[in-house]
Amino acid sequence: EHALIDVRLFRHRGLATGSVNLFVVFAVMFSLFLVLVQFLQAVLGYSALRAASGLLPMALLMMPLSTLAPTIAHRIGYRRTVVTGMALTAAGLALLAVLAEPADGYLSILPGLIVLAAGVGLAMSPSTTAITASLPEDKQGVASALNDTVRELGGAVGIALMGSFLNSQYRSNIASTANGLSPELAEPVRSGIGGALASASKLGPDANRVLDEARNAFVDGMRPTLWIAVAVALVT
């Protein structure tokens, strides 16, 4: 009788679609953070601080654009704004999947980051507005809580699903290399790119070869993971 949220509220089209869109935006964005930070640190050799700084161009574009997005949506329509945002999000992810190359360094991911930031900036705040505008003033606390909950759920689910798929691809790609190592070395190498790097000092003369193959296995697993995110953004 006193539910925190009345599920019948999802009959409101704006609330339902805004919630789904926010869920997907944060699922894609947080899973991308998981992938890119590992790419920058484990593949390109960046420090943790430098890898985090590598995401700053995305924030610098996304934050002001998300502030302007409601005004843009008011002028051209919320549907057009959100659809454009999700299309740009998909395009940015596709650029990352196609262009990201260890040999080309950070510049290979910068175009994708910028396009993705524009997409997220356009899609995020109009989706929040769709949720809050669907409920009366006395339900704005529910709208705010729903907005936050959907974002957090999206981030958690995105990291779990995309992270699991990426790790599965990595393990498959590194299997032949790991099978040639002793059991105590094979397991950390097989567990993930972080485990392979942590075992470098124990690999002896094979260290450079194994680490190169681990990096290649990660990049080869990163591409299909990003294409899945592209498909999810386009469907949304």
Disulfide bonds with the S-S distance in Angstrom:
none
